[in-house]
């Protein structure tokens, strides 16, 4: 082949069918990459919310345990915990549990039920202490009536 013939072949225009394939391929790749980016951002946001709720749940559980320990101390050591009262208190400020309120309830001895069963009821004379911790409004009784997606509540029960 001569040099002149090679130049003519090099300057030949591309066929019409192949000229739009590159643009279609580029648009397809951009759409796929944008979809992947949206999926990654969505998963990251969901993971962050789940982690925060898990941490708040662990703190609420510790707050409920603190309320239970307070009630058990009052009942077992001081004998001053009145089963008829409901105690609600906020946990100390400047702690990791400071955003939580604890409500402690007590269900007193079921002497009437034990007497009705002829004294064979194993739960006669027992009390049940329920400690509920929540991150509702400060000073509100738990469980707090709220529709907040950030609301967390944990309950701990003990029977004496």
Order of alpha helices (4+ residues) and beta strands (2+ residues): alpha-alpha-beta-beta-alpha-beta-beta
